[in-house]
Amino acid sequence: MATLFEAARACLVAADVDEKVGLTQQYADAFGRGELEAPDDAPAPDPIRMPGRPAKPALVHPRDLPRRGLGSVQGRAAFVHAIAHIELNAIDLAWDAVYRFRGLPAAFYADWVQVAHDESRHFVLLRNRLREFGHDYGDFDAHNGLWEMTEKTAHDGLARMALVPRVLEARGLDVTPGMIVKLRELGDEATVAILDLILREEVAHVAAGSRWFRWYCEQRGVEPRARFRELLKEYAGGYLHGPFNIEARLLAGFDADELAALEAP
C-alpha cells in the first residue's frame, strides 16, 4: 500500500472477517514501523456507503433481535456474538475515521490506527470464546446501528468524534461492568477476563474521541460543552440511558459538567 488512506480503504472494503482482521493487524504494524504515511495532498475520499460484510450475520432492526438470558450456554453465546459484532463494527469505525478525514495531525491517525488494531484483537478473543460455546460469528442475527451513525457523521469530523466514540462506544463503559458482575455470578470467568480487557482499553478509545472532539472545537472556536449538548439533541436523543459509569467516563475525557448534562432529565 502506498498510503495509509489506501490501507484504510482496503480494510474497510474487506468482506471476509479473517481478511479484515488480518489486514488491520498487518497495516497497523506497517504504520507503526513508519511504512505508511497520510500525505497532506491526498485526494478526497471516495464515499463508502457500507463496509465489506460477510453474508452472515443477517442485519435486522434492534427490536427484532430476540432477548436471551445469560443463564444458558445459548444465551451467553448470543451475548458474546453481540459483543463480537460490535467489535467488528468498531474496526470499521476506526478505519473510516482514518480514511474519511484528511489533512489532520499525525497523532490523529496514530490514535485511530491503534484503535482499529485493538478492536481487531477484541474481535478475535470474542470469536474464539464463541467457538468454545459451539458457535461462530454469523450464527446469530445482529444490527447495524453503529455504522448508521458513521454515515450520518461522514461530513463532519467534529460530529464524528462527538457521537461515535463519546456516545455509541462510551455506552460500553456504562453497561459492561454490570455484565461482568452477572457473568462472574454464573462462574463464566473466561468471558469475564475478555470483557475486563475490553473495558480497560475502551476507556482509551473514548478518550481519543474526547481529545479530538475538543481539538476540532478549538480549531473552529466552538465551546465544546455547548456543542456536545447540541449534537446530542440533533443526532443521539434515543441512545443515552443511565445509569452512567462516572469513573470510566471521567477517565475517558468527560468532565463533570458534561456528565451532569447527561444525567439531567
Summary of the structure (lengths in Angstrom):
residues: 265
radius of gyration: 18.1
end to end distance: 49.4
largest distance: 54.6
contacts: 813
relative contact order: 0.11
helix: 68%
strand: 1%
